[in-house]
């Protein structure tokens, strides 16, 4: 029983490390949030499960989930806490997208940690 528990703990620890290896952004990286040119604001979710659920949901289900999200203005800055490669699947995406946990470092949401799509995250290079 102990060996099985130890094995499960090791697997649990290694899975996020392997998943984050394929992400475009990595822990500690400073980023800017910006969605598409049609709608550049970014939905920031209180959990990665809700981020994924929203993109897989029907219209009515997605609308019911919106109270769990904050809308970030384009250009909001953040620092990457973690990234899960290919975590978000949607019929609207050509391929799965990353789930990125960020600590917001600018604007009214400064200091909170939220989850966003990897495609809504841009590396920020200070000059």
C-alpha positions as CSV (number, residue, x, y, z in Angstrom):
1,X,0.0,0.0,0.0
2,X,2.8,2.4,0.9
3,X,4.6,1.8,-2.4
4,X,1.4,2.4,-4.3
5,X,0.8,5.7,-2.4
6,X,4.4,6.8,-3.0
7,X,4.1,6.0,-6.7
8,X,0.9,8.0,-7.0
9,X,2.5,11.0,-5.2
10,X,5.5,10.9,-7.6
11,X,3.2,10.7,-10.6
12,X,1.1,13.6,-9.2
13,X,4.2,15.8,-8.8
14,X,5.7,14.9,-12.2
15,X,2.6,15.4,-14.3
16,X,2.4,19.2,-13.9
17,X,6.1,19.6,-14.6
18,X,5.8,17.6,-17.8
19,X,2.7,19.4,-18.9
20,X,4.3,22.9,-18.4
21,X,7.3,21.9,-20.5
22,X,5.2,22.3,-23.7
23,X,3.7,25.7,-22.8
24,X,4.7,28.9,-24.6
25,X,5.1,30.8,-21.3
26,X,6.7,29.6,-18.1
27,X,6.6,30.3,-14.3
28,X,8.0,33.7,-13.4
29,X,7.6,35.1,-16.9
30,X,6.1,38.6,-17.1
31,X,3.2,38.7,-19.6
32,X,0.6,41.0,-21.0
33,X,-3.1,39.9,-21.5
34,X,-4.6,40.5,-24.9
35,X,-7.2,38.4,-26.7
36,X,-8.2,38.8,-30.3
37,X,-8.3,42.0,-32.3
38,X,-12.1,41.7,-32.5
39,X,-12.5,41.5,-28.7
40,X,-9.1,42.2,-27.0
41,X,-10.5,42.0,-23.4
42,X,-9.6,38.7,-21.5
43,X,-11.8,36.6,-19.3
44,X,-9.9,35.6,-16.2
45,X,-11.3,32.6,-14.3
46,X,-11.2,31.7,-10.6
47,X,-10.2,28.1,-11.4
48,X,-8.7,26.2,-14.3
49,X,-11.6,23.8,-14.2
50,X,-14.0,26.7,-14.9
51,X,-11.7,28.0,-17.7
52,X,-11.9,24.6,-19.4
53,X,-15.6,24.1,-18.6
54,X,-16.5,27.5,-20.1
55,X,-14.9,26.7,-23.4
56,X,-16.5,23.3,-23.6
57,X,-20.0,24.4,-22.5
58,X,-23.2,25.2,-24.3
59,X,-24.2,28.8,-24.6
60,X,-26.5,28.6,-21.6
61,X,-24.0,26.7,-19.5
62,X,-21.3,29.3,-20.4
63,X,-23.5,32.2,-19.5
64,X,-24.2,30.6,-16.0
65,X,-20.5,30.4,-15.4
66,X,-19.7,34.1,-16.1
67,X,-20.0,35.2,-12.4
68,X,-16.8,33.2,-11.8
69,X,-14.8,35.3,-14.3
70,X,-13.4,38.8,-14.3
71,X,-12.9,40.8,-17.4
72,X,-9.4,42.2,-17.8
73,X,-8.7,45.2,-20.1
74,X,-6.3,44.5,-22.9
75,X,-2.7,45.3,-21.8
76,X,-3.2,44.1,-18.2
77,X,0.1,42.8,-16.9
78,X,0.7,39.6,-15.0
79,X,3.3,37.1,-13.9
80,X,3.0,33.4,-14.8
81,X,2.5,31.1,-11.8
82,X,1.9,27.9,-13.8
83,X,0.9,26.6,-17.2
84,X,-0.9,23.4,-18.2
85,X,-0.2,22.5,-21.9
86,X,-3.3,21.6,-24.0
87,X,-5.6,21.7,-21.0
88,X,-8.5,23.6,-22.6
89,X,-10.4,21.9,-25.4
90,X,-13.2,23.5,-27.3
91,X,-15.0,22.8,-30.6
92,X,-14.1,26.4,-31.6
93,X,-10.3,25.7,-31.3
94,X,-8.3,24.0,-34.0
95,X,-6.2,22.4,-31.3
96,X,-6.2,22.4,-27.5
97,X,-5.0,25.6,-25.8
98,X,-2.9,26.0,-22.6
99,X,-4.3,27.1,-19.3
100,X,-2.1,29.7,-17.7
101,X,-2.3,30.7,-14.0
102,X,-1.2,34.4,-13.6
103,X,-0.8,36.8,-10.8
104,X,-2.2,40.1,-12.0
105,X,0.4,42.9,-11.5
106,X,-1.5,46.0,-12.9
107,X,-5.0,47.5,-12.9
108,X,-7.9,47.0,-10.4
109,X,-7.3,43.2,-10.1
110,X,-3.7,43.7,-9.1
111,X,-2.5,40.9,-6.7
112,X,-5.1,38.3,-7.5
113,X,-4.3,34.9,-9.2
114,X,-6.6,33.9,-12.1
115,X,-6.6,31.4,-15.0
116,X,-6.5,32.5,-18.7
117,X,-6.1,30.9,-22.1
118,X,-2.6,30.6,-23.3
119,X,-3.6,32.3,-26.5
120,X,-4.6,35.4,-24.5
121,X,-1.0,35.7,-23.0
122,X,1.8,37.6,-24.7
123,X,5.4,37.7,-23.4
124,X,6.3,41.2,-22.1
125,X,9.8,42.5,-22.8
126,X,10.9,45.5,-20.8
127,X,13.0,48.0,-22.7
